[in-house]
Amino acid sequence: MTEMATDRPDSGYALGSTDREHERLIKQAVRFRPFTERLFRDASVGPGQRVLELGSGMGDVAMLVARLVGPSGEVVGVERDARSIGRAQKRLREAGISNVAFVQGDASELPRERPFDAAVGRLILQFLPDPVAVLRSVSQLVRRGGAIVFQEPSWKPYIALCSRMPLWAACGSLAVAAFEGAGANGEMGLELPSVFERAGLPAPEMRMEMLLGNDLESARWTSDLLKSLLPQIRRLGLSVAKVGDFETLAERLRQEAVASGNAAPCVALIGAWCTNT
């Protein structure tokens, strides 16, 4: 999608397209995979289906779906950034996955002769200026009775769980401010019912899941995210005084979580799915 493929400050995608950000996305996908796979299975994404995937990025969601649909199924991933597509295609070859094809563009440009059995996306609608229009367009590509499934973020649970961890709270607030400054919607997960309804879709079934932990890898997720957001933070003139040195941030976050006796949060993932009518 457009907003996932550009470093333009007004694009809504605040994380950039650097090699380091690509590696962060791959590591993040490993952490999020169980939640996303559970969501897709519950939405009946399965063997033999033809599935449209929006905002492919490094190809992790496309590869997950490819394994769900099996060799008799097909995945078409849509991504605007040619560099990301190149990296994703290389990863597919290395994984021995042959039932995924990537299209550079957006869903509105896809031919409609062959309907899809499902359309899916993870952490993509939050970056789009008009997610309702995108879902409406997607629904016209999915057959009647097919699944429409999206997983989007909410930062409110993250902030709520940091009441005894001021450094974690400062990091969460800084991330939210950076995303909002780029025009992204960090609470898209909570808005999914409204987005589905305005797109003319049935009310979705929903669930929320989030990782918790006071280990170093949990701390690194927050630290690495802020490092990718740093150019955006600087552009907006946001203060990092409460966060301090980014190079020591992960260890300081871990120490605070351990000292607090609390499990530290990751961003909440809210999944929504419906049957297309």
C-alpha contacts under 8 A as a table, 3 or more apart, distances in Angstrom:
res1	aa1	res2	aa2	distance
1	M	4	M	5.46
1	M	5	A	6.63
1	M	54	L	6.72
1	M	55	G	4.86
1	M	56	S	7.83
1	M	78	V	6.46
1	M	79	E	4.71
1	M	80	R	4.77
1	M	81	D	7.63
1	M	105	G	6.57
1	M	106	D	5.48
1	M	124	I	7.92
2	T	5	A	5.47
2	T	6	T	6.98
2	T	11	S	7.98
2	T	79	E	7.33
2	T	80	R	5.11
2	T	81	D	7.43
2	T	105	G	7.48
2	T	106	D	7.26
3	E	6	T	6.11
3	E	11	S	5.46
3	E	12	G	5.98
3	E	13	Y	5.30
3	E	80	R	7.98
3	E	127	F	5.91
3	E	128	L	6.30
4	M	13	Y	5.79
4	M	55	G	6.49
4	M	57	G	7.12
4	M	79	E	7.58
4	M	80	R	7.14
4	M	81	D	7.28
4	M	124	I	7.48
4	M	127	F	7.31
5	A	13	Y	7.78
5	A	16	G	7.85
5	A	17	S	6.91
5	A	57	G	7.92
5	A	79	E	7.38
5	A	80	R	5.51
5	A	81	D	4.33
5	A	84	S	7.60
6	T	11	S	7.05
6	T	13	Y	6.91
6	T	16	G	6.46
6	T	17	S	6.76
6	T	81	D	7.15
7	D	11	S	7.32
7	D	13	Y	6.87
7	D	14	A	6.95
7	D	15	L	7.44
7	D	16	G	4.76
7	D	17	S	6.63
8	R	11	S	5.33
8	R	13	Y	7.68
9	P	12	G	7.12
9	P	13	Y	7.50
9	P	14	A	6.75
9	P	182	A	6.04
9	P	232	Q	7.24
10	D	13	Y	7.85
10	D	182	A	5.59
10	D	183	G	6.80
11	S	14	A	7.63
11	S	127	F	7.77
11	S	182	A	6.63
11	S	183	G	7.17
12	G	127	F	4.99
12	G	128	L	6.83
12	G	129	P	7.53
12	G	179	F	7.36
12	G	182	A	4.60
12	G	183	G	4.56
12	G	184	A	4.73
13	Y	16	G	6.83
13	Y	127	F	5.82
13	Y	179	F	7.72
13	Y	182	A	6.55
13	Y	183	G	7.90
13	Y	184	A	6.85
14	A	178	A	7.22
14	A	179	F	6.13
14	A	182	A	5.76
14	A	184	A	7.92
14	A	229	L	6.21
14	A	232	Q	6.04
15	L	21	E	7.04
15	L	228	S	5.30
15	L	229	L	5.31
15	L	232	Q	7.69
16	G	21	E	6.88
16	G	228	S	7.07
16	G	229	L	7.92
17	S	21	E	6.07
17	S	22	H	6.66
18	T	21	E	5.12
18	T	22	H	6.26
19	D	22	H	5.02
19	D	23	E	6.31
20	R	23	E	5.13
20	R	24	R	6.21
20	R	228	S	7.80
21	E	24	R	4.89
21	E	25	L	6.18
21	E	228	S	6.10
22	H	25	L	5.16
22	H	26	I	6.41
22	H	58	M	6.82
23	E	26	I	5.13
23	E	27	K	6.33
24	R	27	K	5.18
24	R	28	Q	6.03
24	R	224	D	6.93
24	R	225	L	7.70
25	L	28	Q	4.97
25	L	29	A	6.05
25	L	58	M	7.16
26	I	29	A	5.13
26	I	30	V	6.70
26	I	58	M	6.78
26	I	60	D	7.11
27	K	30	V	5.37
27	K	31	R	6.83
28	Q	31	R	5.20
28	Q	32	F	6.24
28	Q	221	W	7.34
29	A	32	F	5.07
29	A	33	R	5.66
29	A	60	D	6.36
29	A	61	V	7.87
30	V	33	R	5.32
31	R	34	P	7.34
32	F	35	F	5.66
32	F	36	T	6.35
33	R	36	T	5.14
33	R	37	E	5.91
33	R	64	L	7.83
34	P	37	E	5.21
34	P	38	R	6.08
35	F	38	R	5.27
35	F	39	L	6.25
35	F	209	E	6.94
35	F	269	L	7.97
36	T	39	L	5.08
36	T	40	F	6.22
36	T	122	R	7.83
36	T	151	Q	7.35
37	E	40	F	5.17
37	E	41	R	6.12
37	E	64	L	7.14
38	R	41	R	5.22
38	R	42	D	6.18
39	L	42	D	5.22
39	L	43	A	6.27
39	L	271	G	6.60
40	F	43	A	5.00
40	F	44	S	6.43
40	F	45	V	5.44
40	F	149	V	7.08
41	R	44	S	5.03
41	R	45	V	5.42
41	R	46	G	6.91
42	D	45	V	7.54
43	A	147	A	6.40
43	A	149	V	7.03
43	A	273	W	6.24
43	A	274	C	7.48
44	S	147	A	7.28
45	V	49	Q	7.24
45	V	65	V	7.80
45	V	68	L	6.93
45	V	69	V	7.09
45	V	118	A	6.91
45	V	147	A	7.32
46	G	49	Q	6.17
46	G	68	L	5.15
46	G	69	V	4.65
46	G	70	G	7.77
47	P	68	L	6.05
47	P	69	V	3.77
47	P	70	G	5.38
47	P	72	S	6.93
47	P	73	G	6.14
48	G	69	V	5.20
48	G	70	G	6.41
48	G	71	P	7.43
48	G	72	S	4.73
48	G	73	G	3.88
48	G	74	E	7.33
49	Q	69	V	5.61
49	Q	72	S	7.61
49	Q	73	G	4.75
49	Q	74	E	6.38
49	Q	116	F	7.68
49	Q	117	D	5.69
49	Q	118	A	7.52
50	R	69	V	7.71
50	R	73	G	5.55
50	R	74	E	4.62
50	R	75	V	5.82
50	R	76	V	7.76
50	R	116	F	5.19
50	R	117	D	5.31
50	R	118	A	6.84
51	V	65	V	7.74
51	V	73	G	7.98
51	V	74	E	6.24
51	V	75	V	4.83
51	V	76	V	6.27
51	V	116	F	5.55
51	V	117	D	5.79
51	V	118	A	4.86
51	V	119	A	5.61
51	V	120	V	7.41
52	L	75	V	5.96
52	L	76	V	4.99
52	L	77	G	6.05
52	L	78	V	7.62
52	L	116	F	6.45
52	L	118	A	6.26
52	L	119	A	4.53
52	L	120	V	6.27
53	E	56	S	6.59
53	E	61	V	7.63
53	E	62	A	6.48
53	E	75	V	7.04
53	E	76	V	6.09
53	E	77	G	4.65
53	E	78	V	6.18
53	E	119	A	5.78
53	E	120	V	4.93
53	E	121	G	5.61
54	L	77	G	5.98
54	L	78	V	5.04
54	L	79	E	6.85
54	L	106	D	7.90
54	L	107	A	7.49
54	L	119	A	7.65
54	L	120	V	6.43
54	L	121	G	5.09
54	L	122	R	7.86
54	L	124	I	7.23
55	G	77	G	7.21
55	G	78	V	5.69
55	G	79	E	5.03
55	G	80	R	7.74
55	G	121	G	6.78
55	G	122	R	7.77
55	G	124	I	5.96
56	S	59	G	5.12
56	S	60	D	7.41
56	S	61	V	6.83
56	S	62	A	6.61
56	S	77	G	5.59
56	S	78	V	5.91
56	S	79	E	5.36
56	S	85	I	7.75
57	G	60	D	7.65
57	G	79	E	6.58
57	G	81	D	7.86
57	G	84	S	5.55
57	G	85	I	6.95
57	G	88	A	7.15
58	M	84	S	5.84
58	M	85	I	7.08
58	M	87	R	6.33
58	M	88	A	4.72
59	G	62	A	5.16
59	G	63	M	6.10
59	G	77	G	7.95
59	G	85	I	7.71
59	G	88	A	4.76
59	G	89	Q	7.61
59	G	91	R	7.60
59	G	92	L	7.70
60	D	63	M	5.14
60	D	64	L	6.22
60	D	88	A	7.91
61	V	64	L	4.97
61	V	65	V	6.18
61	V	121	G	7.68
61	V	122	R	7.43
62	A	65	V	5.16
62	A	66	A	6.00
62	A	75	V	6.62
62	A	76	V	7.83
62	A	77	G	6.40
62	A	100	V	7.00
63	M	66	A	4.90
63	M	67	R	6.40
63	M	92	L	7.23
63	M	97	I	7.38
63	M	100	V	7.58
64	L	67	R	5.43
64	L	68	L	6.53
65	V	68	L	4.91
65	V	69	V	6.18
65	V	75	V	7.07
66	A	69	V	5.37
66	A	70	G	5.95
66	A	71	P	7.77
66	A	73	G	7.28
66	A	74	E	6.81
66	A	75	V	6.12
66	A	97	I	7.45
66	A	99	N	6.41
66	A	100	V	6.64
67	R	70	G	5.10
67	R	71	P	7.92
69	V	72	S	6.95
69	V	73	G	4.80
69	V	74	E	6.93
70	G	73	G	5.40
70	G	74	E	7.92
71	P	74	E	7.55
71	P	98	S	7.98
71	P	99	N	6.42
73	G	99	N	6.89
74	E	99	N	5.15
74	E	100	V	6.07
75	V	99	N	6.25
75	V	100	V	4.67
75	V	101	A	6.35
76	V	100	V	5.86
76	V	101	A	5.00
76	V	102	F	5.67
76	V	103	V	7.06
77	G	100	V	7.17
77	G	101	A	6.17
77	G	102	F	4.57
77	G	103	V	6.09
78	V	102	F	5.81
78	V	103	V	4.94
78	V	104	Q	6.02
78	V	105	G	6.30
78	V	106	D	5.90
78	V	107	A	6.79
79	E	82	A	7.62
79	E	84	S	7.75
79	E	85	I	6.86
79	E	102	F	7.10
79	E	103	V	6.29
79	E	104	Q	5.11
79	E	105	G	5.85
79	E	106	D	6.67
80	R	104	Q	4.94
80	R	105	G	4.81
80	R	106	D	6.75
81	D	84	S	5.37
81	D	85	I	6.41
81	D	104	Q	6.95
82	A	85	I	5.02
82	A	86	G	6.23
82	A	104	Q	6.68
83	R	86	G	5.13
83	R	87	R	6.41
84	S	87	R	5.15
84	S	88	A	6.08
85	I	88	A	5.00
85	I	89	Q	6.02
85	I	102	F	6.84
85	I	104	Q	7.66
86	G	89	Q	5.21
86	G	90	K	6.34
87	R	90	K	5.21
87	R	91	R	6.36
88	A	91	R	5.09
88	A	92	L	6.23
89	Q	92	L	5.03
89	Q	93	R	6.34
89	Q	102	F	7.97
90	K	93	R	5.20
90	K	94	E	6.28
91	R	94	E	5.03
91	R	95	A	6.14
92	L	95	A	5.06
92	L	96	G	6.11
92	L	97	I	5.20
92	L	98	S	7.21
92	L	100	V	7.98
93	R	96	G	5.06
93	R	97	I	6.13
93	R	98	S	7.39
94	E	97	I	7.83
97	I	100	V	7.10
103	V	106	D	7.89
105	G	109	E	6.72
106	D	109	E	5.72
106	D	110	L	7.25
107	A	110	L	5.47
107	A	134	V	7.47
107	A	137	S	7.00
107	A	138	V	6.49
108	S	134	V	7.77
108	S	137	S	6.16
108	S	138	V	7.64
111	P	114	R	7.52
112	R	115	P	6.24
112	R	141	L	6.05
115	P	141	L	5.39
115	P	142	V	5.33
115	P	143	R	5.44
116	F	119	A	7.09
116	F	141	L	6.06
116	F	142	V	4.57
116	F	143	R	5.92
116	F	146	G	7.47
117	D	142	V	5.76
117	D	143	R	5.88
117	D	145	G	7.94
117	D	146	G	4.79
117	D	147	A	6.64
118	A	142	V	5.92
118	A	143	R	7.77
118	A	146	G	5.15
118	A	147	A	4.50
118	A	148	I	5.66
118	A	149	V	7.64
119	A	138	V	7.07
119	A	142	V	6.76
119	A	147	A	6.41
119	A	148	I	4.93
119	A	149	V	6.20
120	V	148	I	6.04
120	V	149	V	4.70
120	V	150	F	5.50
121	G	124	I	6.30
121	G	125	L	7.90
121	G	149	V	6.64
121	G	150	F	4.86
121	G	151	Q	6.41
122	R	125	L	7.88
122	R	150	F	5.76
122	R	151	Q	4.70
122	R	152	E	6.10
123	L	126	Q	6.33
123	L	127	F	7.91
123	L	150	F	7.90
123	L	151	Q	6.09
123	L	152	E	4.83
123	L	153	P	6.65
124	I	127	F	5.73
124	I	128	L	7.04
124	I	152	E	7.21
125	L	128	L	5.27
125	L	131	P	5.52
125	L	152	E	7.05
125	L	188	M	7.13
126	Q	131	P	7.68
126	Q	152	E	6.83
126	Q	153	P	7.68
126	Q	184	A	5.55
126	Q	185	N	4.82
126	Q	186	G	6.45
126	Q	187	E	7.68
126	Q	188	M	5.36
127	F	183	G	7.33
127	F	184	A	4.81
127	F	185	N	6.63
128	L	131	P	5.52
128	L	184	A	7.31
129	P	183	G	7.79
130	D	133	A	5.53
130	D	134	V	6.57
131	P	134	V	4.97
131	P	135	L	6.17
131	P	195	V	7.04
132	V	135	L	5.23
132	V	136	R	6.14
132	V	195	V	5.42
132	V	196	F	7.13
132	V	198	R	6.31
132	V	199	A	5.12
133	A	136	R	5.01
133	A	137	S	6.15
133	A	199	A	6.67
134	V	137	S	5.11
134	V	138	V	6.09
135	L	138	V	4.89
135	L	139	S	6.01
135	L	195	V	7.96
135	L	196	F	7.27
135	L	199	A	5.94
136	R	139	S	5.21
136	R	140	Q	6.74
136	R	199	A	4.81
136	R	200	G	6.90
136	R	201	L	7.99
137	S	140	Q	5.41
137	S	141	L	7.00
138	V	141	L	5.23
138	V	142	V	6.66
139	S	142	V	5.28
139	S	143	R	7.95
139	S	148	I	7.47
139	S	201	L	7.87
139	S	276	N	6.72
140	Q	143	R	7.60
142	V	146	G	5.97
142	V	147	A	7.59
142	V	148	I	7.85
142	V	276	N	7.09
143	R	146	G	5.32
143	R	276	N	7.05
144	R	275	T	7.67
144	R	276	N	5.29
144	R	277	T	5.08
145	G	275	T	5.34
145	G	276	N	5.13
145	G	277	T	6.13
146	G	275	T	5.54
146	G	276	N	5.33
147	A	273	W	6.78
147	A	274	C	5.78
147	A	275	T	4.76
147	A	276	N	5.95
148	I	273	W	5.48
148	I	274	C	5.54
148	I	275	T	6.40
148	I	276	N	6.61
149	V	271	G	7.29
149	V	272	A	5.80
149	V	273	W	4.31
149	V	274	C	6.79
150	F	271	G	5.75
150	F	272	A	5.55
150	F	273	W	6.52
151	Q	189	G	6.94
151	Q	269	L	6.25
151	Q	270	I	5.41
151	Q	271	G	4.15
151	Q	272	A	6.37
152	E	187	E	7.90
152	E	188	M	5.85
152	E	189	G	4.41
152	E	269	L	5.63
152	E	270	I	5.32
152	E	271	G	6.43
153	P	186	G	6.03
153	P	187	E	5.96
153	P	188	M	6.01
153	P	189	G	4.86
153	P	190	L	7.86
153	P	267	V	6.46
153	P	268	A	5.60
153	P	269	L	4.80
153	P	270	I	5.97
154	S	157	P	6.92
154	S	158	Y	7.89
154	S	186	G	5.75
154	S	187	E	4.47
154	S	188	M	6.60
154	S	189	G	5.45
154	S	190	L	6.54
154	S	267	V	6.29
154	S	268	A	5.18
154	S	269	L	6.48
154	S	270	I	7.05
155	W	158	Y	5.15
155	W	159	I	6.37
155	W	172	G	7.43
155	W	176	V	7.32
155	W	186	G	6.26
155	W	187	E	6.45
155	W	267	V	5.49
155	W	268	A	6.34
156	K	159	I	5.25
156	K	160	A	6.12
156	K	187	E	7.60
157	P	160	A	4.96
157	P	161	L	6.17
157	P	267	V	7.44
157	P	268	A	6.56
158	Y	161	L	5.42
158	Y	162	C	6.64
158	Y	169	A	7.98
158	Y	172	G	7.03
158	Y	265	P	5.51
158	Y	266	C	6.30
158	Y	267	V	5.70
158	Y	268	A	6.91
159	I	162	C	5.32
159	I	163	S	7.37
159	I	169	A	5.78
159	I	172	G	6.29
159	I	173	S	7.38
160	A	163	S	6.25
161	L	164	R	7.83
161	L	264	A	7.34
161	L	265	P	6.79
162	C	165	M	4.88
162	C	166	P	6.70
162	C	168	W	6.06
162	C	169	A	5.20
162	C	264	A	7.32
162	C	265	P	7.78
163	S	166	P	6.86
163	S	169	A	7.13
164	R	260	S	6.52
164	R	262	N	7.96
165	M	168	W	5.45
165	M	169	A	6.21
165	M	256	E	6.47
165	M	257	A	6.77
165	M	260	S	6.72
166	P	169	A	4.93
166	P	170	A	6.02
167	L	170	A	5.04
167	L	171	C	6.25
167	L	242	K	6.91
167	L	243	V	6.28
167	L	253	L	6.67
167	L	256	E	7.42
168	W	171	C	5.10
168	W	172	G	6.21
168	W	253	L	6.50
168	W	264	A	7.82
169	A	172	G	5.14
169	A	173	S	6.13
170	A	173	S	5.18
170	A	174	L	6.07
170	A	242	K	6.10
170	A	243	V	6.24
171	C	174	L	5.10
171	C	175	A	6.15
171	C	222	T	7.29
171	C	226	L	7.52
171	C	243	V	6.30
172	G	175	A	5.16
172	G	176	V	6.21
172	G	222	T	7.96
173	S	176	V	5.15
173	S	177	A	6.17
174	L	177	A	5.13
174	L	178	A	6.18
174	L	226	L	8.00
174	L	233	I	7.97
174	L	238	L	7.62
174	L	240	V	7.67
175	A	178	A	5.14
175	A	179	F	6.23
175	A	225	L	7.85
175	A	226	L	6.42
175	A	229	L	7.31
176	V	179	F	5.22
176	V	180	E	6.05
176	V	186	G	6.46
177	A	180	E	5.12
177	A	181	G	5.95
177	A	238	L	7.95
178	A	181	G	5.05
178	A	182	A	6.51
178	A	229	L	6.81
178	A	232	Q	6.18
178	A	233	I	5.61
178	A	236	L	7.47
178	A	238	L	7.84
179	F	182	A	5.26
179	F	183	G	6.52
179	F	184	A	5.19
179	F	185	N	7.04
179	F	186	G	6.78
180	E	183	G	4.98
180	E	184	A	5.15
180	E	185	N	6.28
180	E	186	G	7.14
181	G	184	A	7.39
181	G	232	Q	7.98
181	G	236	L	6.90
182	A	232	Q	7.58
185	N	188	M	5.44
186	G	189	G	7.81
187	E	190	L	5.59
187	E	191	E	6.68
188	M	191	E	4.96
188	M	192	L	6.24
189	G	192	L	5.44
189	G	269	L	6.99
189	G	270	I	4.97
189	G	271	G	7.13
190	L	193	P	7.39
190	L	270	I	7.13
191	E	194	S	5.50
191	E	195	V	6.24
192	L	195	V	4.92
192	L	196	F	5.99
192	L	272	A	6.79
193	P	196	F	5.26
193	P	197	E	6.16
193	P	203	A	6.22
193	P	204	P	6.31
193	P	272	A	7.74
194	S	197	E	5.07
194	S	198	R	6.07
195	V	198	R	5.26
195	V	199	A	6.13
196	F	199	A	5.14
196	F	200	G	6.53
196	F	201	L	5.16
196	F	202	P	6.86
196	F	203	A	6.64
196	F	204	P	7.13
197	E	200	G	5.22
197	E	201	L	5.29
197	E	202	P	6.35
197	E	203	A	6.26
198	R	201	L	7.34
201	L	274	C	7.54
201	L	276	N	6.67
201	L	277	T	7.15
202	P	274	C	6.33
202	P	275	T	7.23
202	P	276	N	7.33
202	P	277	T	7.53
203	A	274	C	6.89
204	P	272	A	5.53
204	P	273	W	4.99
204	P	274	C	4.72
205	E	272	A	5.53
205	E	273	W	5.43
205	E	274	C	6.35
206	M	270	I	7.01
206	M	271	G	5.44
206	M	272	A	4.41
206	M	273	W	6.64
207	R	270	I	5.67
207	R	271	G	5.34
207	R	272	A	6.79
208	M	268	A	6.63
208	M	269	L	5.63
208	M	270	I	4.32
208	M	271	G	6.31
209	E	268	A	5.84
209	E	269	L	5.40
209	E	270	I	6.53
210	M	265	P	7.23
210	M	266	C	6.12
210	M	267	V	6.40
210	M	268	A	4.57
210	M	269	L	5.98
211	L	265	P	6.18
211	L	266	C	5.39
211	L	267	V	7.66
211	L	268	A	7.56
212	L	218	S	7.50
212	L	263	A	5.56
212	L	264	A	5.45
212	L	265	P	4.70
212	L	266	C	6.27
213	G	218	S	5.93
213	G	263	A	4.81
213	G	264	A	5.11
213	G	265	P	6.62
214	N	218	S	6.33
214	N	219	A	7.06
214	N	254	R	5.80
214	N	257	A	5.37
214	N	258	V	6.01
214	N	262	N	7.51
214	N	263	A	5.39
214	N	264	A	5.33
215	D	218	S	5.51
215	D	219	A	6.62
215	D	254	R	6.14
216	L	219	A	5.02
216	L	220	R	6.06
216	L	250	A	6.79
216	L	251	E	6.76
216	L	254	R	5.64
217	E	220	R	4.92
217	E	221	W	6.39
218	S	221	W	5.39
218	S	222	T	7.15
218	S	254	R	7.89
218	S	264	A	7.49
218	S	265	P	7.77
218	S	266	C	7.25
219	A	222	T	5.56
219	A	223	S	6.28
219	A	250	A	5.03
219	A	251	E	7.19
219	A	253	L	5.63
219	A	254	R	5.58
219	A	264	A	7.95
220	R	223	S	4.80
220	R	224	D	5.65
220	R	250	A	5.06
221	W	224	D	5.35
221	W	225	L	6.12
221	W	266	C	7.62
222	T	225	L	5.17
222	T	226	L	6.36
222	T	250	A	7.59
222	T	266	C	7.37
223	S	226	L	5.31
223	S	227	K	6.33
223	S	246	F	7.08
223	S	249	L	6.03
223	S	250	A	5.40
224	D	227	K	5.01
224	D	228	S	6.38
225	L	228	S	5.26
225	L	229	L	6.29
226	L	229	L	4.79
226	L	230	L	5.96
227	K	230	L	5.10
227	K	246	F	7.03
228	S	231	P	7.29
229	L	232	Q	5.34
229	L	233	I	6.08
230	L	233	I	4.82
230	L	234	R	6.11
231	P	234	R	5.18
231	P	235	R	6.12
232	Q	235	R	4.97
232	Q	236	L	6.20
233	I	236	L	5.30
233	I	237	G	6.15
233	I	238	L	5.37
233	I	239	S	7.94
234	R	237	G	4.93
234	R	238	L	6.28
235	R	238	L	7.89
239	S	242	K	7.65
240	V	243	V	5.17
240	V	244	G	6.11
241	A	244	G	5.43
243	V	246	F	7.45
243	V	249	L	7.44
244	G	249	L	7.24
245	D	248	T	5.74
245	D	249	L	6.12
246	F	249	L	4.87
246	F	250	A	7.83
247	E	250	A	7.53
248	T	251	E	5.81
248	T	252	R	6.37
249	L	252	R	5.13
249	L	253	L	6.03
250	A	253	L	5.15
250	A	254	R	6.27
251	E	254	R	5.05
251	E	255	Q	6.18
252	R	255	Q	5.09
252	R	256	E	6.19
253	L	256	E	5.19
253	L	257	A	6.23
254	R	257	A	5.20
254	R	258	V	6.25
255	Q	258	V	5.22
255	Q	259	A	6.08
256	E	259	A	5.09
256	E	260	S	6.02
257	A	260	S	5.20
257	A	261	G	6.41
257	A	262	N	5.94
257	A	263	A	6.58
257	A	264	A	5.89
258	V	261	G	5.39
258	V	262	N	6.93
258	V	263	A	7.98
